[in-house]
Amino acid sequence: MSSEPRIVEVRERVLKQNDMLARELRREFRRAGVHVVSLVSSPGSGKTALLEQLLTRLHRICRVGALVGDLATDNDATRLQRSGAPVRQITSGTICHLDAAMVSTAVSTWTLRDFDILFIENVGNLVCPSSYDLGESLRMVALSVTEGEDKPLKYPTIFNSADIAVITKMDLADAVEFDFEVAQRNIRAVCPSMEIYRVSAKTGAGLEDLLLRISQRERPARTAG
């Protein structure tokens, strides 16, 4: 007898519970006036380097903090603390994504009204995070030039569930012969109205435009492809 129906049932129940908690988190964030931005990508995309730059720049002008998800170690959290912003590590163990319960536990000892913007850096993965709402008001998906232009076609769900796409490591684009037009076309094939930003955490190129977008609290209206 196949166990597939049972597996599907358990998964649906888990996702339903997560969505209920995420809705409560979103209400709590809104009451506190905090803008929550989640960042997802595959491992090695440069999202921690990007987040370090964003935190460092935002920390000068507003109250910003970050939750950092990883399977093990607190290396990323330690690195991000150099920005001067409050940072808290979430160690997920064998779980390949963050869920709303983990986020709720992590922020429970923080006073949310102390923040204007709160980042959530998810575990490096383009599959599991797409299904888990974390109560964020803006979801960013990062794609590095070293990963190739076809990542959006291979992982359409995460790109379709994101609000903006950020292409990282643009300082290496020429060296790896990255074709931005092809990458943009692939992103738009999945989500026709996706906002796309090109940045380099190393040189700072494109960061000001991305910071301006992050500071806009309204969620962009778009039609998913």
C-alpha positions in Angstrom: 0.0 0.0 0.0 1.4 3.4 -1.0 2.3 5.9 1.7 2.0 8.8 -0.7 -1.5 9.9 0.4 -0.4 10.0 4.0 2.8 12.0 3.1 0.7 14.5 1.2 -1.8 14.8 4.1 1.0 15.5 6.6 2.6 18.0 4.3 -0.6 19.9 3.8 -1.3 20.0 7.5 2.3 21.3 8.2 1.9 24.0 5.5 -1.5 25.0 6.8 -0.2 25.4 10.4 2.7 27.4 9.0 0.4 29.7 7.1 -1.8 30.4 10.1 1.3 31.3 12.2 2.7 33.4 9.4 -0.5 35.4 9.1 -0.3 36.1 12.9 3.3 37.1 12.5 2.5 39.5 9.7 -0.2 41.1 11.8 2.3 41.5 14.7 4.9 43.0 12.4 2.4 45.5 11.0 1.2 46.5 14.5 4.8 47.1 15.4 5.5 49.1 12.2 8.4 46.9 11.2 9.0 46.2 7.5 10.2 42.5 7.2 12.3 41.5 4.2 13.2 37.9 3.5 16.2 36.9 1.4 16.4 33.5 -0.3 19.0 32.0 -2.6 21.1 28.9 -3.3 24.3 28.4 -1.3 27.2 30.5 -2.5 25.1 33.1 -4.2 26.7 35.9 -2.1 23.5 36.7 -0.1 25.4 37.1 3.2 27.8 39.5 1.6 24.9 41.4 0.1 23.1 41.5 3.4 26.2 42.7 5.3 26.3 45.7 2.9 22.6 46.4 3.2 22.8 46.2 7.0 25.9 48.4 7.2 24.3 51.1 5.0 20.9 51.0 6.6 22.2 51.0 10.1 23.4 54.5 9.6 19.9 55.9 8.8 17.3 53.6 10.5 16.8 50.9 13.0 17.6 47.6 11.3 18.2 44.0 12.4 18.5 40.5 10.9 17.6 36.9 11.6 20.0 34.5 9.9 19.1 30.9 9.1 21.7 28.1 8.6 21.9 24.4 9.0 24.8 24.6 11.4 27.4 27.2 12.8 26.8 30.8 13.6 29.5 32.0 11.1 27.1 34.2 9.1 25.6 35.8 12.2 29.0 36.6 13.5 30.0 38.2 10.2 26.8 40.2 9.9 27.3 41.6 13.4 30.2 43.7 12.0 27.5 45.9 10.5 26.6 47.1 14.0 23.0 45.9 13.6 21.4 43.4 16.0 21.7 39.9 14.5 20.2 36.6 15.7 21.1 33.2 14.5 18.5 30.5 13.7 20.1 27.0 13.5 17.7 24.8 11.6 19.7 21.5 12.0 18.6 19.0 9.3 15.7 21.3 8.1 16.5 22.9 4.8 14.4 26.1 5.3 13.1 28.4 7.9 9.5 28.3 8.9 7.1 30.7 10.7 7.6 28.9 14.1 11.3 29.4 14.0 10.9 33.1 13.2 8.3 33.5 15.9 10.6 32.0 18.5 13.6 34.0 17.3 11.8 37.4 17.6 10.0 36.6 20.8 12.6 38.2 23.0 13.0 41.3 20.8 10.8 44.4 21.0 9.7 44.6 17.5 8.9 48.3 17.8 12.6 48.8 18.1 13.0 48.1 14.4 12.1 49.8 11.2 13.4 47.1 8.9 14.0 43.4 9.8 15.8 41.0 7.4 15.4 37.3 7.4 18.1 35.4 5.6 16.8 32.0 4.8 18.8 28.8 4.6 20.6 28.4 1.3 18.0 26.6 -0.8 15.8 27.4 -3.8 13.3 24.6 -3.2 11.8 24.3 0.3 11.7 28.1 1.2 9.2 28.7 -1.6 6.5 26.9 0.3 6.9 28.6 3.7 5.5 32.0 4.4 7.5 33.8 7.1 5.2 36.7 7.6 7.5 38.9 5.5 6.2 42.0 3.6 8.8 41.6 0.8 10.6 38.5 -0.5 13.8 38.8 -2.4 15.4 36.0 -4.4 19.1 36.3 -5.2 20.8 34.8 -8.3 24.6 35.1 -8.7 26.2 35.5 -12.1 28.3 32.4 -11.3 25.2 30.2 -11.2 24.3 30.7 -14.8 21.3 32.3 -16.6 18.9 29.3 -16.4 18.4 29.1 -12.6 14.9 30.7 -12.9 13.8 28.0 -15.3 15.1 25.3 -13.1 13.5 26.7 -9.9 10.4 28.6 -11.1 8.4 28.4 -7.9 10.8 30.4 -5.8 11.1 33.1 -8.5 7.3 33.1 -8.9 6.8 33.5 -5.2 9.3 36.4 -4.8 8.6 40.1 -5.2 12.0 41.1 -6.5 15.0 39.3 -8.0 18.5 40.4 -7.3 21.4 39.4 -9.5 24.6 39.4 -7.4 28.3 39.4 -8.1 27.9 41.6 -11.1 31.6 42.5 -10.8 32.3 38.9 -12.1 29.8 39.0 -15.0 32.4 39.6 -17.7 34.8 37.0 -16.3 32.1 34.2 -16.3 30.5 35.5 -19.6 27.2 36.0 -17.9 24.4 37.2 -20.2 22.1 39.5 -18.4 19.6 39.7 -21.2 19.2 35.9 -21.2 18.9 35.8 -17.4 16.3 38.6 -17.5 14.3 36.8 -20.2 14.3 33.6 -18.1 13.1 35.5 -15.0 10.4 37.2 -17.0 9.4 33.8 -18.5 8.5 32.7 -15.0 7.2 36.0 -13.7 6.6 38.6 -16.4 6.5 41.7 -14.2 9.3 40.8 -11.8 11.5 43.7 -10.6 15.2 42.9 -11.3 18.2 44.5 -9.7 21.8 44.1 -10.6 24.3 44.5 -7.7 27.8 43.9 -6.5 28.5 43.7 -2.8 32.2 44.1 -3.6 32.1 47.3 -5.6 28.7 48.7 -4.2 27.3 49.0 -7.7 23.5 48.9 -7.7 23.1 48.9 -3.9 21.6 52.3 -3.7 18.8 51.4 -6.1 18.1 48.2 -4.1 18.1 50.1 -0.8 15.6 52.5 -2.2 13.3 49.7 -3.2 13.7 47.9 0.2 12.7 51.1 1.9 9.4 51.2 0.1 7.0 49.4 2.4 4.2 48.6 0.0 4.3 45.1 -1.7 4.6 45.5 -5.4 1.5 44.6 -7.5 2.3 42.1 -10.2 0.8 39.3 -12.2 2.5 36.0 -11.8 3.4 34.1 -14.9 
